[in-house]
Amino acid sequence: MRILKEQELASIKGGGAGVAIGIVVGTIIVFLAGLLDGISRPISCEK
C-alpha cells in the first residue's frame, strides 16, 4: 500500500454522483409519465 500525498488525495473523484443523478432523473420522468397517464386515462376499479 502506498501513502498518498495531499495533492493526490484532492484529485480523487468518485463516480457515484453521476449514476445517482441519472437514477433520480429517470425516476422523476417515470413518475410524471405515470401521473399524466393516470390523469388522461383513468381506469376504474372493478368491484
PDB file of N, CA, C and O in Angstrom:
ATOM      1  N   MET A   1       0.841  -1.167   0.000  1.00  0.00           N
ATOM      2  CA  MET A   1       0.000   0.000   0.000  1.00  0.00           C
ATOM      3  C   MET A   1       0.888   1.233   0.000  1.00  0.00           C
ATOM      4  O   MET A   1       1.949   1.252   0.625  1.00  0.00           O
ATOM      5  N   ARG A   2       0.443   2.255  -0.705  1.00  0.00           N
ATOM      6  CA  ARG A   2       1.254   3.453  -0.827  1.00  0.00           C
ATOM      7  C   ARG A   2       0.525   4.619  -0.175  1.00  0.00           C
ATOM      8  O   ARG A   2      -0.699   4.720  -0.262  1.00  0.00           O
ATOM      9  N   ILE A   3       1.263   5.483   0.464  1.00  0.00           N
ATOM     10  CA  ILE A   3       0.693   6.655   1.125  1.00  0.00           C
ATOM     11  C   ILE A   3       0.530   7.764   0.092  1.00  0.00           C
ATOM     12  O   ILE A   3       1.476   8.108  -0.616  1.00  0.00           O
ATOM     13  N   LEU A   4      -0.686   8.326   0.012  1.00  0.00           N
ATOM     14  CA  LEU A   4      -0.972   9.372  -0.960  1.00  0.00           C
ATOM     15  C   LEU A   4      -0.623  10.743  -0.395  1.00  0.00           C
ATOM     16  O   LEU A   4      -0.760  10.999   0.801  1.00  0.00           O
ATOM     17  N   LYS A   5      -0.177  11.597  -1.274  1.00  0.00           N
ATOM     18  CA  LYS A   5       0.118  12.971  -0.881  1.00  0.00           C
ATOM     19  C   LYS A   5      -1.179  13.771  -0.886  1.00  0.00           C
ATOM     20  O   LYS A   5      -2.188  13.317  -1.425  1.00  0.00           O
ATOM     21  N   GLU A   6      -1.156  14.957  -0.291  1.00  0.00           N
ATOM     22  CA  GLU A   6      -2.359  15.786  -0.203  1.00  0.00           C
ATOM     23  C   GLU A   6      -2.889  16.146  -1.580  1.00  0.00           C
ATOM     24  O   GLU A   6      -4.102  16.176  -1.790  1.00  0.00           O
ATOM     25  N   GLN A   7      -1.997  16.419  -2.516  1.00  0.00           N
ATOM     26  CA  GLN A   7      -2.421  16.777  -3.866  1.00  0.00           C
ATOM     27  C   GLN A   7      -3.120  15.596  -4.538  1.00  0.00           C
ATOM     28  O   GLN A   7      -4.112  15.780  -5.243  1.00  0.00           O
ATOM     29  N   GLU A   8      -2.614  14.403  -4.324  1.00  0.00           N
ATOM     30  CA  GLU A   8      -3.244  13.209  -4.896  1.00  0.00           C
ATOM     31  C   GLU A   8      -4.596  12.952  -4.253  1.00  0.00           C
ATOM     32  O   GLU A   8      -5.535  12.548  -4.939  1.00  0.00           O
ATOM     33  N   LEU A   9      -4.714  13.175  -2.956  1.00  0.00           N
ATOM     34  CA  LEU A   9      -5.987  12.982  -2.279  1.00  0.00           C
ATOM     35  C   LEU A   9      -7.043  13.952  -2.797  1.00  0.00           C
ATOM     36  O   LEU A   9      -8.210  13.583  -2.929  1.00  0.00           O
ATOM     37  N   ALA A  10      -6.648  15.180  -3.089  1.00  0.00           N
ATOM     38  CA  ALA A  10      -7.587  16.185  -3.573  1.00  0.00           C
ATOM     39  C   ALA A  10      -8.055  15.876  -4.995  1.00  0.00           C
ATOM     40  O   ALA A  10      -9.129  16.322  -5.399  1.00  0.00           O
ATOM     41  N   SER A  11      -7.270  15.126  -5.750  1.00  0.00           N
ATOM     42  CA  SER A  11      -7.626  14.853  -7.141  1.00  0.00           C
ATOM     43  C   SER A  11      -8.496  13.607  -7.302  1.00  0.00           C
ATOM     44  O   SER A  11      -8.897  13.297  -8.424  1.00  0.00           O
ATOM     45  N   ILE A  12      -8.798  12.887  -6.232  1.00  0.00           N
ATOM     46  CA  ILE A  12      -9.627  11.685  -6.327  1.00  0.00           C
ATOM     47  C   ILE A  12     -11.071  12.106  -6.551  1.00  0.00           C
ATOM     48  O   ILE A  12     -11.604  12.960  -5.843  1.00  0.00           O
ATOM     49  N   LYS A  13     -11.696  11.487  -7.553  1.00  0.00           N
ATOM     50  CA  LYS A  13     -13.091  11.780  -7.866  1.00  0.00           C
ATOM     51  C   LYS A  13     -13.891  10.482  -7.764  1.00  0.00           C
ATOM     52  O   LYS A  13     -13.437   9.423  -8.196  1.00  0.00           O
ATOM     53  N   GLY A  14     -15.079  10.582  -7.192  1.00  0.00           N
ATOM     54  CA  GLY A  14     -15.968   9.434  -7.094  1.00  0.00           C
ATOM     55  C   GLY A  14     -16.880   9.363  -8.308  1.00  0.00           C
ATOM     56  O   GLY A  14     -17.197  10.391  -8.907  1.00  0.00           O
ATOM     57  N   GLY A  15     -17.296   8.184  -8.668  1.00  0.00           N
ATOM     58  CA  GLY A  15     -18.156   8.038  -9.838  1.00  0.00           C
ATOM     59  C   GLY A  15     -19.608   7.823  -9.508  1.00  0.00           C
ATOM     60  O   GLY A  15     -20.424   7.666 -10.415  1.00  0.00           O
ATOM     61  N   GLY A  16     -19.958   7.811  -8.239  1.00  0.00           N
ATOM     62  CA  GLY A  16     -21.336   7.520  -7.853  1.00  0.00           C
ATOM     63  C   GLY A  16     -22.294   8.666  -8.042  1.00  0.00           C
ATOM     64  O   GLY A  16     -23.499   8.438  -8.151  1.00  0.00           O
ATOM     65  N   ALA A  17     -21.809   9.891  -8.085  1.00  0.00           N
ATOM     66  CA  ALA A  17     -22.709  11.041  -8.176  1.00  0.00           C
ATOM     67  C   ALA A  17     -23.438  11.069  -9.512  1.00  0.00           C
ATOM     68  O   ALA A  17     -24.636  11.348  -9.553  1.00  0.00           O
ATOM     69  N   GLY A  18     -22.748  10.789 -10.588  1.00  0.00           N
ATOM     70  CA  GLY A  18     -23.384  10.787 -11.907  1.00  0.00           C
ATOM     71  C   GLY A  18     -24.452   9.709 -12.030  1.00  0.00           C
ATOM     72  O   GLY A  18     -25.505   9.932 -12.627  1.00  0.00           O
ATOM     73  N   VAL A  19     -24.179   8.560 -11.472  1.00  0.00           N
ATOM     74  CA  VAL A  19     -25.139   7.457 -11.503  1.00  0.00           C
ATOM     75  C   VAL A  19     -26.368   7.819 -10.675  1.00  0.00           C
ATOM     76  O   VAL A  19     -27.498   7.577 -11.098  1.00  0.00           O
ATOM     77  N   ALA A  20     -26.149   8.396  -9.503  1.00  0.00           N
ATOM     78  CA  ALA A  20     -27.268   8.774  -8.634  1.00  0.00           C
ATOM     79  C   ALA A  20     -28.141   9.832  -9.293  1.00  0.00           C
ATOM     80  O   ALA A  20     -29.366   9.755  -9.212  1.00  0.00           O
ATOM     81  N   ILE A  21     -27.534  10.815  -9.942  1.00  0.00           N
ATOM     82  CA  ILE A  21     -28.305  11.851 -10.625  1.00  0.00           C
ATOM     83  C   ILE A  21     -29.127  11.234 -11.762  1.00  0.00           C
ATOM     84  O   ILE A  21     -30.286  11.600 -11.961  1.00  0.00           O
ATOM     85  N   GLY A  22     -28.536  10.313 -12.495  1.00  0.00           N
ATOM     86  CA  GLY A  22     -29.257   9.635 -13.574  1.00  0.00           C
ATOM     87  C   GLY A  22     -30.447   8.841 -13.071  1.00  0.00           C
ATOM     88  O   GLY A  22     -31.508   8.839 -13.695  1.00  0.00           O
ATOM     89  N   ILE A  23     -30.275   8.170 -11.952  1.00  0.00           N
ATOM     90  CA  ILE A  23     -31.374   7.389 -11.376  1.00  0.00           C
ATOM     91  C   ILE A  23     -32.493   8.308 -10.907  1.00  0.00           C
ATOM     92  O   ILE A  23     -33.667   8.014 -11.131  1.00  0.00           O
ATOM     93  N   VAL A  24     -32.147   9.413 -10.261  1.00  0.00           N
ATOM     94  CA  VAL A  24     -33.156  10.359  -9.775  1.00  0.00           C
ATOM     95  C   VAL A  24     -33.922  10.965 -10.948  1.00  0.00           C
ATOM     96  O   VAL A  24     -35.150  11.047 -10.903  1.00  0.00           O
ATOM     97  N   VAL A  25     -33.223  11.387 -11.988  1.00  0.00           N
ATOM     98  CA  VAL A  25     -33.886  11.971 -13.159  1.00  0.00           C
ATOM     99  C   VAL A  25     -34.794  10.938 -13.823  1.00  0.00           C
ATOM    100  O   VAL A  25     -35.919  11.261 -14.204  1.00  0.00           O
ATOM    101  N   GLY A  26     -34.327   9.718 -13.963  1.00  0.00           N
ATOM    102  CA  GLY A  26     -35.143   8.654 -14.551  1.00  0.00           C
ATOM    103  C   GLY A  26     -36.382   8.364 -13.725  1.00  0.00           C
ATOM    104  O   GLY A  26     -37.460   8.140 -14.276  1.00  0.00           O
ATOM    105  N   THR A  27     -36.235   8.366 -12.405  1.00  0.00           N
ATOM    106  CA  THR A  27     -37.369   8.116 -11.523  1.00  0.00           C
ATOM    107  C   THR A  27     -38.417   9.215 -11.653  1.00  0.00           C
ATOM    108  O   THR A  27     -39.615   8.935 -11.692  1.00  0.00           O
ATOM    109  N   ILE A  28     -37.970  10.456 -11.722  1.00  0.00           N
ATOM    110  CA  ILE A  28     -38.905  11.581 -11.871  1.00  0.00           C
ATOM    111  C   ILE A  28     -39.646  11.491 -13.193  1.00  0.00           C
ATOM    112  O   ILE A  28     -40.852  11.731 -13.243  1.00  0.00           O
ATOM    113  N   ILE A  29     -38.941  11.148 -14.265  1.00  0.00           N
ATOM    114  CA  ILE A  29     -39.577  11.034 -15.585  1.00  0.00           C
ATOM    115  C   ILE A  29     -40.624   9.925 -15.584  1.00  0.00           C
ATOM    116  O   ILE A  29     -41.724  10.115 -16.102  1.00  0.00           O
ATOM    117  N   VAL A  30     -40.296   8.777 -15.014  1.00  0.00           N
ATOM    118  CA  VAL A  30     -41.245   7.662 -14.970  1.00  0.00           C
ATOM    119  C   VAL A  30     -42.462   8.020 -14.117  1.00  0.00           C
ATOM    120  O   VAL A  30     -43.591   7.685 -14.474  1.00  0.00           O
ATOM    121  N   PHE A  31     -42.234   8.702 -12.984  1.00  0.00           N
ATOM    122  CA  PHE A  31     -43.342   9.104 -12.122  1.00  0.00           C
ATOM    123  C   PHE A  31     -44.271  10.072 -12.850  1.00  0.00           C
ATOM    124  O   PHE A  31     -45.491   9.915 -12.806  1.00  0.00           O
ATOM    125  N   LEU A  32     -43.699  11.073 -13.518  1.00  0.00           N
ATOM    126  CA  LEU A  32     -44.523  12.045 -14.236  1.00  0.00           C
ATOM    127  C   LEU A  32     -45.280  11.392 -15.392  1.00  0.00           C
ATOM    128  O   LEU A  32     -46.428  11.752 -15.651  1.00  0.00           O
ATOM    129  N   ALA A  33     -44.665  10.451 -16.082  1.00  0.00           N
ATOM    130  CA  ALA A  33     -45.342   9.742 -17.168  1.00  0.00           C
ATOM    131  C   ALA A  33     -46.532   8.951 -16.626  1.00  0.00           C
ATOM    132  O   ALA A  33     -47.603   8.950 -17.232  1.00  0.00           O
ATOM    133  N   GLY A  34     -46.349   8.284 -15.498  1.00  0.00           N
ATOM    134  CA  GLY A  34     -47.446   7.541 -14.886  1.00  0.00           C
ATOM    135  C   GLY A  34     -48.549   8.454 -14.378  1.00  0.00           C
ATOM    136  O   GLY A  34     -49.732   8.132 -14.488  1.00  0.00           O
ATOM    137  N   LEU A  35     -48.157   9.593 -13.823  1.00  0.00           N
ATOM    138  CA  LEU A  35     -49.139  10.555 -13.328  1.00  0.00           C
ATOM    139  C   LEU A  35     -49.976  11.106 -14.472  1.00  0.00           C
ATOM    140  O   LEU A  35     -51.202  11.163 -14.373  1.00  0.00           O
ATOM    141  N   LEU A  36     -49.326  11.510 -15.553  1.00  0.00           N
ATOM    142  CA  LEU A  36     -50.070  12.025 -16.712  1.00  0.00           C
ATOM    143  C   LEU A  36     -50.936  10.946 -17.354  1.00  0.00           C
ATOM    144  O   LEU A  36     -52.040  11.236 -17.815  1.00  0.00           O
ATOM    145  N   ASP A  37     -50.459   9.725 -17.390  1.00  0.00           N
ATOM    146  CA  ASP A  37     -51.247   8.626 -17.934  1.00  0.00           C
ATOM    147  C   ASP A  37     -52.478   8.380 -17.067  1.00  0.00           C
ATOM    148  O   ASP A  37     -53.564   8.139 -17.595  1.00  0.00           O
ATOM    149  N   GLY A  38     -52.326   8.438 -15.762  1.00  0.00           N
ATOM    150  CA  GLY A  38     -53.460   8.232 -14.866  1.00  0.00           C
ATOM    151  C   GLY A  38     -54.479   9.347 -14.944  1.00  0.00           C
ATOM    152  O   GLY A  38     -55.677   9.105 -14.798  1.00  0.00           O
ATOM    153  N   ILE A  39     -54.022  10.558 -15.172  1.00  0.00           N
ATOM    154  CA  ILE A  39     -54.951  11.689 -15.303  1.00  0.00           C
ATOM    155  C   ILE A  39     -55.682  11.627 -16.635  1.00  0.00           C
ATOM    156  O   ILE A  39     -56.885  11.883 -16.692  1.00  0.00           O
ATOM    157  N   SER A  40     -54.973  11.291 -17.703  1.00  0.00           N
ATOM    158  CA  SER A  40     -55.590  11.301 -19.028  1.00  0.00           C
ATOM    159  C   SER A  40     -56.441  10.064 -19.295  1.00  0.00           C
ATOM    160  O   SER A  40     -57.414  10.145 -20.045  1.00  0.00           O
ATOM    161  N   ARG A  41     -56.102   8.928 -18.703  1.00  0.00           N
ATOM    162  CA  ARG A  41     -56.878   7.687 -18.916  1.00  0.00           C
ATOM    163  C   ARG A  41     -57.168   7.014 -17.588  1.00  0.00           C
ATOM    164  O   ARG A  41     -56.567   5.983 -17.287  1.00  0.00           O
ATOM    165  N   PRO A  42     -58.070   7.561 -16.783  1.00  0.00           N
ATOM    166  CA  PRO A  42     -58.357   6.919 -15.502  1.00  0.00           C
ATOM    167  C   PRO A  42     -59.049   5.576 -15.709  1.00  0.00           C
ATOM    168  O   PRO A  42     -59.992   5.473 -16.494  1.00  0.00           O
ATOM    169  N   ILE A  43     -58.592   4.572 -15.021  1.00  0.00           N
ATOM    170  CA  ILE A  43     -59.166   3.230 -15.117  1.00  0.00           C
ATOM    171  C   ILE A  43     -59.895   2.958 -13.806  1.00  0.00           C
ATOM    172  O   ILE A  43     -59.297   3.008 -12.731  1.00  0.00           O
ATOM    173  N   SER A  44     -61.187   2.670 -13.905  1.00  0.00           N
ATOM    174  CA  SER A  44     -61.960   2.433 -12.688  1.00  0.00           C
ATOM    175  C   SER A  44     -61.698   1.028 -12.151  1.00  0.00           C
ATOM    176  O   SER A  44     -61.339   0.116 -12.896  1.00  0.00           O
ATOM    177  N   CYS A  45     -61.885   0.881 -10.859  1.00  0.00           N
ATOM    178  CA  CYS A  45     -61.708  -0.414 -10.214  1.00  0.00           C
ATOM    179  C   CYS A  45     -62.955  -1.254 -10.438  1.00  0.00           C
ATOM    180  O   CYS A  45     -64.070  -0.737 -10.369  1.00  0.00           O
ATOM    181  N   GLU A  46     -62.782  -2.544 -10.706  1.00  0.00           N
ATOM    182  CA  GLU A  46     -63.913  -3.452 -10.877  1.00  0.00           C
ATOM    183  C   GLU A  46     -64.212  -4.104  -9.541  1.00  0.00           C
ATOM    184  O   GLU A  46     -63.366  -4.780  -8.957  1.00  0.00           O
ATOM    185  N   LYS A  47     -65.438  -3.890  -9.066  1.00  0.00           N
ATOM    186  CA  LYS A  47     -65.812  -4.473  -7.763  1.00  0.00           C
ATOM    187  C   LYS A  47     -66.692  -5.662  -7.934  1.00  0.00           C
ATOM    188  O   LYS A  47     -67.101  -6.275  -6.948  1.00  0.00           O
TER     189      LYS A  47
END
